[in-house]
Structure formats: structure tokens, C-alpha cells
Amino acid sequence: MNFAEASELLMSGAKGVSTWNQLRSLRQINAMDFKIDFNPNFDKPLDLRGVDLGGCCLKGSNLSDADLTGAHLYQTNLENVNLSRAIFTGAHLVEANLSRTNLDGATFERADLHQAQLCKAEGAARFSHAQMDRIDMFGGMFDGSDFSSATLVDARLEQISAMGAHFIGANLLRANLKNARLNSPVSTFNPARTRFDKADLSQADLSSANMSFVNLSGANLSYASLNNTSLTHANLEEVRMIGTALKGATLTGSSIYGISAWDLGIDDSTKQGDLIISRLGEAVISVDDLEVAQFMYMLMHNAGLRRVIDTITSKVVLVLGRFSEARKPTLDAIRVALKSQQFDLVPIVFDFGKPASRSTAETVSTLAGMARFVIADLSDAKSVLQELGAIVPSMPSLPIQSVILDAQQEPGMLDFLKRYPWFLEVQSYADEADLITRLDQVISPAMNMSKQIRENG
């Protein structure tokens, strides 16, 4: 059967497809019965390269082993077709219906499958470098398939099975992979391990998916949803997780060397444990919290960071006040004095230029928890008093030294704060020059109390 006869038969509708299937099933036949020049050696792959079957209904036909390289199959109905070992390299399959097809061994490299349907399709096929944006593969069985470098933006992959499949370098932006079975068969050392190396899964929905033993090294999971997803023993090395949702997820035994994790959506139902922060092949070091793990690795391998931690715990001084432009020189004077060789401290200044909010209060409390002591200028600063009212009673190891302009009356709230020994005697000053002259009297009491607290620690 030559090219023209084959394409004519396939395009002739249901009767032609039925005839085609008969020819494929029979090994020998009288050519006169079908009035075509039939090639008895029908097992030889049929050459349909470049054929135009756009819009045809080939439902239920047998195209196994056929070569459809570069074929035009726009909106073609290929439902329930046997496509095993067929070649569609570079073929045009936009909006084609390949639902319930047998794809085992088929090749779709560099094919255009935009908005095609592969619902309930089955078989290990090759889709490397294929264009598959907005494709619908709901419930398909693609175990062992190759999607490397394919584009699957906004694809529907819900409830698919792709165990042992390769998505290396694939673009799965906003893809729907809910309840997908993506776990590697058996174990991490299985050669058929599912791979998403360097894949873009940003904003993808992987909720309730099984990704145990999967290789996700270098993947982008930013703003993805992995709620209730199993990532047991997954390779998460150098993965990017920014704003990733992990509520109810299981991450036990995963390797997270080099991970970048920020603003994660984690709750009490997130299962974390034995997270490996050492590089593969090194002595295993593990912790039980994803965000802590990232910090601990940085702490172990960055001497500069260790010096920063030492600075935070021994030298930071929190300076609170409302420093208007007219009084900013006072702030600068305090800063310079704290940084001088005499004190060798690191000032962190919090200027209450606006009314305190809940986020402001949380920030001030966090900074206070890292400080050696606090200097608070109460001049024209009602918000500072509010924050001191929250900090002083709850932080007995934090000396508080307050100052105020002579011209201003001490607030009544100070009577409450003065009950706490670590709230030091208020120092008054006439003006900036006076404060600079007596800075040692302001700073030394707080330094001495801090020293006593540390020694009695």
C-alpha cells in the first residue's frame, strides 16, 4: 500500500478505518477484495510522514509502528487508537483527541500538542521538547514516559500516574498535578526514579500528590501548592521554595542540601524529620525542621555568619525613639557613641515616625529579643511607652535605659515600669550637647547590668 492509498483510506471515514484495521490484522489477503495494491508485508512500518489528516475521525484505528513525522493532525480524532511505537516527531497535533490511546513506545519529540486531549491514555512514550501547553492528560497512565524539556504550562495532569517518568528541565508553570502518582518505584536507588531535575513547578498545584523518592534537585517550587503531598525521601537539593504551601505535607528523610526556603506555608500537620542538610556522599547531618535546617547549614559552613550571630547575641543595642528631623542629631550622637572604641557596640535604630501597629510591635519585640540592652528616648514618643509596656515585664534579662528631655514631664506609666529592676533609672538631658557630654552615664549602667546578667546567667 502506497502513501496516497493509505491516507485516502484513513480519511474516508468509519468504513475506511474499519477496512484499514482489517488490513492491519490480516497478514495475507487478496488485493482484489479491496481493489488496492496491497503489500503483503504489512508488518513493515507504514510511511505517513507529512500526511494531512487534520479534522479526520480515526477513532479506534490501528496506527502502531506508523511513521507520522511532521504529520498534520489538527483537531484529529484519535480516540482509542493503537499508537504503540508510532512516530510523531515534529507532528502538528493541536487540539487533537488522543484519549484512551495506547502510547506505549510512541515518540512525540518536538511535537505540537497544544490543548490536545490525552485523558486516560496509557503507555510509556517520549514527549521530550514537545509543546504541551494546556494539554488535558487527566487520569492517564504515563509511567516511564519522558517529558524532558517539554512545555506543560497550565497543563491538566490531575490524577495521572507518572511513576519513573522524567520531567527534567520541563516547564510545568501553573500545572495541575493534584492527586498525581509521581513517586519513584521501590526506592531512591531505583534506576527508574522519577525525575524533576531543574523543572519549573512554580505556581503548580501538587496537592495530595505522591512524590516519595522523587528527584527534584534544582527545581523551582516557588508559590506551588504541596499541601498534603508526600515528599518522603525526596531529593530536594538546591530546590527553590518561596511562598510554597506545605500544610499537611510529609518531608521526612528528604535531602535538602542547598535549599532556598522563604515564607513557607507550614502548619502543625506538616511532618518534618530527618531532613539531611549534608551533601550526598558526606557524613549525614540531619535536623527536624526545614527552615531551621537551612539556617543550621549556613551556620556550620559560613564563618562570617557565625561572627554575625556572635554580634547579635553580644553587641546589638536597640535604640527606640521618635527622631524628628530637628532631633536627629541626638540619634546620631547615640549611634556614634555606641559604635566608638569605648563601647564597641552595634546600634539598631527603630524610629517611631508613625503610630505603632501590630506588625510594628512584633518587629520591636523580635529586635529586643536579640539585643544586649535597649536605650529608649521617651521624648515625644508615646508609641515607645506602649512598646516598653509589652517588653519590660516579659524580658527580665534585657536592661532598659530610658532618657527624656528636661523640659518634658515623665509619663505616669513609668511608675509601672520602675517596679522592674532591669528598668534602669531614667536619665534626663537638657539638649543634644548635654546628652553627648553625659552619654557615658547613660550607657554604662546598662552595660554593667547586662554584664551581671550574663555572668549570673
C-alpha positions in Angstrom: 0.0 0.0 0.0 1.5 3.3 -1.0 1.3 6.6 0.8 -1.6 8.0 -1.2 -3.8 4.9 -0.9 -3.1 4.7 2.9 -4.0 8.4 3.5 -7.1 8.2 1.3 -8.4 5.1 3.2 -7.8 6.7 6.6 -9.6 9.9 5.5 -12.6 8.1 4.1 -14.5 7.9 7.4 -15.6 5.0 9.6 -15.8 2.4 6.8 -12.3 3.3 5.6 -11.0 3.0 9.2 -12.7 -0.4 9.5 -11.1 -1.5 6.2 -7.7 -0.2 7.4 -8.0 -2.2 10.7 -8.8 -5.3 8.7 -5.8 -4.9 6.6 -3.6 -4.4 9.6 -5.0 -7.5 11.3 -4.7 -9.8 8.3 -1.2 -10.9 7.2 -2.2 -12.0 3.7 -5.2 -11.0 1.7 -6.4 -11.0 -1.9 -5.8 -7.5 -3.2 -8.8 -7.7 -5.5 -11.1 -7.8 -2.4 -10.2 -4.2 -1.6 -9.3 -3.0 -5.1 -5.9 -1.7 -3.9 -2.4 -2.6 -4.5 -1.9 -4.3 -1.1 1.6 -5.0 0.1 1.6 -8.5 1.7 4.4 -7.4 4.1 2.1 -5.2 6.1 4.3 -5.6 9.2 6.7 -3.2 7.7 6.3 0.3 9.3 3.9 2.4 7.2 5.4 5.7 6.0 2.8 8.5 6.6 5.4 11.3 7.0 3.9 14.7 6.4 0.4 13.4 5.8 -2.5 15.8 6.3 -5.2 14.1 8.4 -6.5 17.3 10.0 -10.0 17.0 11.3 -10.4 13.3 10.4 -12.0 10.8 12.6 -9.6 7.9 13.1 -11.3 6.7 16.2 -10.4 3.1 17.0 -7.9 2.7 14.2 -4.6 0.8 14.4 -1.6 3.1 13.7 1.0 1.0 15.5 4.5 1.4 14.1 3.4 4.1 11.7 5.8 7.0 10.9 3.8 10.2 11.1 6.8 12.5 11.4 5.7 16.1 10.6 2.1 15.0 10.0 -0.7 17.5 10.3 -3.4 16.2 12.7 -5.1 19.4 13.9 -8.3 18.5 15.7 -8.0 14.9 14.5 -10.0 12.4 16.5 -7.5 9.6 17.5 -9.6 8.4 20.4 -8.9 4.8 21.4 -6.3 4.4 18.7 -3.4 2.0 18.9 -0.3 4.3 18.6 2.2 1.9 20.1 5.7 2.6 18.7 4.3 5.2 16.3 6.5 8.2 15.4 5.0 11.7 15.7 8.3 13.7 15.8 7.6 17.3 14.9 3.9 16.4 14.2 1.1 19.1 14.5 -1.4 17.7 17.0 -3.0 20.9 18.3 -6.5 20.2 19.8 -6.2 16.6 18.7 -8.1 14.0 20.7 -5.8 11.1 21.9 -7.9 10.0 24.8 -7.7 6.3 25.8 -4.9 5.7 23.2 -2.2 3.2 23.6 1.0 5.2 23.5 3.5 2.5 24.6 6.8 3.2 22.8 5.4 6.1 20.8 7.6 9.2 20.1 6.2 12.8 20.2 9.6 14.6 20.3 9.2 18.3 19.4 5.6 17.7 18.5 3.0 20.5 19.0 0.3 19.2 21.3 -1.3 22.5 22.5 -4.7 21.9 24.0 -4.7 18.2 23.0 -6.6 15.6 25.0 -4.8 12.6 26.4 -7.3 11.7 29.1 -7.0 8.0 30.2 -4.2 7.4 27.6 -1.7 4.7 28.6 1.9 3.9 27.8 5.5 4.9 28.2 6.0 7.5 25.4 8.6 10.1 24.6 7.5 13.7 24.8 10.9 15.4 25.1 10.9 19.1 23.9 7.2 18.8 23.0 4.8 21.8 23.2 2.1 20.7 25.5 0.6 23.9 27.0 -3.0 23.5 28.3 -3.0 19.8 27.4 -5.5 17.6 29.3 -4.0 14.3 30.5 -6.5 13.6 33.3 -6.2 10.1 34.7 -3.6 9.0 32.1 -1.0 6.2 32.8 2.4 7.6 31.7 4.7 5.5 33.9 8.2 5.6 32.5 7.5 8.4 30.0 10.0 11.1 29.1 8.8 14.7 29.3 12.3 16.2 29.5 12.4 19.9 28.4 8.7 19.7 27.4 6.5 22.8 27.9 3.4 21.9 30.0 2.2 25.4 31.1 -1.3 25.3 32.6 -1.5 21.6 31.8 -4.0 19.4 33.4 -2.2 16.4 34.8 -4.6 15.7 37.6 -4.7 12.1 38.9 -2.1 10.9 36.3 0.3 8.1 37.1 3.9 9.0 36.0 6.0 6.8 38.2 9.6 6.6 36.9 8.8 9.4 34.4 11.4 12.1 33.6 10.4 15.8 33.7 13.9 17.0 33.6 14.0 20.7 32.8 10.3 20.7 31.9 8.2 23.8 32.3 5.2 23.0 34.4 4.2 26.5 35.4 0.7 26.5 37.0 0.2 22.9 36.0 -2.5 20.9 37.9 -0.9 17.7 39.3 -3.5 17.1 42.1 -3.5 13.5 43.4 -0.9 12.5 40.8 1.2 9.4 41.4 4.7 10.6 40.8 6.6 8.5 43.3 9.6 6.6 42.2 9.1 2.8 42.2 10.5 1.0 45.2 13.3 3.2 46.4 15.7 6.1 45.9 18.3 3.9 44.3 15.9 2.5 41.6 17.2 3.4 38.1 13.6 4.2 37.2 13.5 7.0 39.7 11.0 9.8 38.8 12.9 13.0 38.0 12.0 16.7 38.0 15.6 18.0 38.0 15.6 21.7 37.2 11.9 21.6 36.3 9.8 24.8 36.7 6.9 23.9 39.0 6.3 27.4 40.2 2.6 28.0 41.0 1.9 24.4 40.2 -0.8 22.5 42.2 0.7 19.3 43.6 -1.8 18.9 46.4 -2.1 15.3 47.7 0.4 14.1 45.1 2.7 11.2 45.9 6.3 12.3 45.3 8.2 9.9 47.5 11.8 9.2 46.4 11.4 11.7 43.6 14.5 13.7 42.4 13.6 17.4 42.4 17.1 18.7 42.6 17.3 22.3 41.3 13.6 22.5 40.7 11.6 25.7 41.2 8.7 25.2 43.6 8.0 28.8 44.4 4.4 29.6 45.2 3.5 26.0 44.4 0.9 24.1 46.5 2.2 20.9 48.1 -0.5 20.7 50.7 -0.8 17.0 51.9 1.8 16.0 49.4 4.2 13.1 50.2 7.9 14.0 49.7 9.3 11.2 51.8 13.0 10.6 50.9 12.7 13.1 48.1 15.8 14.8 46.7 15.2 18.5 47.4 18.8 19.6 46.9 19.1 23.2 45.7 15.3 23.4 45.3 13.8 26.9 45.4 10.8 27.3 47.7 9.4 30.8 48.0 5.9 31.1 49.4 5.5 27.3 48.9 2.4 25.8 50.6 3.3 22.7 52.7 0.4 22.3 55.0 0.0 18.6 55.8 2.9 17.7 53.6 5.3 14.9 54.6 9.0 15.7 54.2 10.7 13.0 56.4 14.0 11.7 55.2 14.4 14.2 52.4 17.7 15.6 51.3 17.7 19.4 51.4 21.3 20.5 50.8 21.4 24.0 49.3 17.7 24.6 49.5 16.3 28.1 49.4 13.2 28.3 51.6 11.4 31.5 52.4 7.9 32.3 53.7 6.8 28.7 53.7 3.2 27.8 54.4 3.7 25.2 57.2 1.3 24.2 59.9 1.2 21.7 62.8 0.1 19.0 60.4 3.3 19.3 58.3 5.5 16.3 59.0 9.2 17.1 59.1 12.0 14.9 60.4 15.5 13.5 59.4 16.0 16.3 56.9 19.5 15.8 55.5 21.5 19.0 55.2 24.8 17.5 54.2 25.8 16.9 50.6 25.4 13.5 49.1 28.4 11.3 49.9 29.3 13.3 53.1 28.6 12.3 56.7 24.9 12.5 57.2 23.8 15.5 59.3 20.0 15.9 59.8 17.6 18.1 61.6 13.8 18.1 62.0 12.7 21.5 60.7 13.0 22.8 57.1 13.6 26.4 57.9 16.0 25.6 60.8 17.9 23.2 58.5 18.7 26.0 56.0 19.9 28.2 58.8 22.0 25.5 60.5 23.8 24.6 57.3 24.7 28.2 56.8 25.9 28.5 60.4 28.1 25.4 60.1 29.7 26.4 56.8 30.0 30.2 57.0 32.4 31.6 59.5 31.2 35.1 58.6 27.7 34.2 59.6 28.9 32.8 62.9 30.5 36.2 63.6 27.2 37.8 62.8 25.4 35.5 65.3 28.0 36.4 67.9 27.5 40.1 67.1 23.7 39.7 67.5 23.9 38.0 70.8 26.6 40.1 72.5 26.8 43.6 70.8 23.5 44.7 69.4 21.8 47.6 71.2 18.2 48.5 70.2 17.6 52.3 70.2 14.0 53.3 70.3 12.5 56.8 69.9 10.7 59.3 67.7 13.6 61.0 66.0 12.2 64.1 64.1 14.5 65.9 61.7 15.2 68.6 64.4 16.3 66.0 66.9 18.0 63.6 64.6 21.5 64.8 65.7 20.7 63.3 69.1 20.1 60.0 67.5 23.4 60.3 65.5 25.2 61.1 68.7 23.9 58.0 70.4 24.8 55.9 67.4 28.4 57.2 67.2 28.9 56.7 70.9 27.7 53.1 70.8 30.0 52.3 67.9 33.0 54.0 69.4 36.1 52.1 70.6 35.0 52.7 74.2 31.8 50.6 73.9 32.2 48.7 70.6 28.5 48.0 70.2 26.2 47.7 67.2 23.2 50.0 67.3 19.9 49.1 65.6 17.6 52.1 65.5 13.8 52.0 65.4 12.2 55.3 64.7 8.5 55.6 65.7 7.7 58.1 63.0 4.3 56.6 62.6 1.8 55.1 65.1 2.6 51.6 66.3 0.8 48.8 64.5 0.6 45.1 65.3 3.4 44.4 62.8 5.5 47.2 64.4 5.0 45.6 67.9 6.1 42.2 66.6 9.2 43.7 64.9 10.2 45.6 68.0 9.7 42.5 70.2 11.9 40.4 67.8 14.6 43.0 67.8 14.5 43.4 71.6 14.9 39.6 71.9 18.2 39.8 70.0 19.6 42.9 71.8 22.0 43.2 74.7 20.1 46.2 76.1 17.7 48.9 75.0 18.1 52.7 75.0 14.7 54.4 74.8 14.2 58.1 74.2 10.8 58.9 75.7 10.7 62.5 74.4 7.6 63.0 72.3 7.3 59.2 71.9 4.0 57.7 73.2 4.5 54.6 71.0 7.8 53.9 72.7 6.0 53.7 76.0 3.5 51.3 74.6 6.2 49.0 73.4 8.1 49.2 76.7 4.9 48.2 78.5 5.0 45.0 76.5 8.7 44.3 76.5 9.8 45.2 80.1 7.6 42.7 82.0 8.4 39.8 79.7 12.2 40.2 79.3 13.9 40.2 82.7 17.3 39.6 81.1 17.1 42.8 79.0 18.2 46.1 80.7 16.3 49.1 79.6 17.9 52.5 79.8 15.5 55.4 79.1 16.2 59.1 78.6 14.0 62.2 78.3 14.3 65.9 77.8 14.3 68.0 80.9 11.5 70.2 79.5 9.1 67.2 79.4 7.4 65.6 82.3 7.9 61.9 83.0 4.8 59.9 81.8 2.7 58.3 84.6 3.3 54.9 83.0 6.9 55.0 84.2 5.7 54.2 87.8 4.5 50.8 86.5 7.8 50.2 84.7 10.0 51.2 87.6 8.8 48.2 89.6 11.1 46.0 87.4 14.8 46.1 88.5 16.0 45.8 84.9 14.2 49.1 84.0 17.0 51.5 85.0 16.7 55.0 86.4 15.5 57.5 83.8 18.3 59.9 82.6 17.2 63.4 81.8 19.0 65.8 79.5 18.8 69.4 78.7 19.7 69.3 75.0 21.7 67.4 72.5 25.0 68.8 73.8 24.2 67.8 77.3 23.3 64.3 76.3 26.5 63.9 74.4 28.5 65.1 77.4 26.8 62.6 79.6 26.5 59.6 77.3 28.8 57.5 79.4 26.4 57.9 82.3 23.6 56.8 80.1 25.3 53.7 78.6 27.5 52.4 81.4 24.6 51.4 83.8 23.0 49.3 81.0 26.4 47.8 80.1 27.1 46.9 83.7 23.7 45.3 84.3 24.0 43.3 81.1 27.4 42.0 82.2 25.9 40.9 85.6 23.0 39.2 84.0 25.4 37.2 81.6 27.7 36.3 84.5 24.9 35.0 86.6 23.2 33.5 83.6 
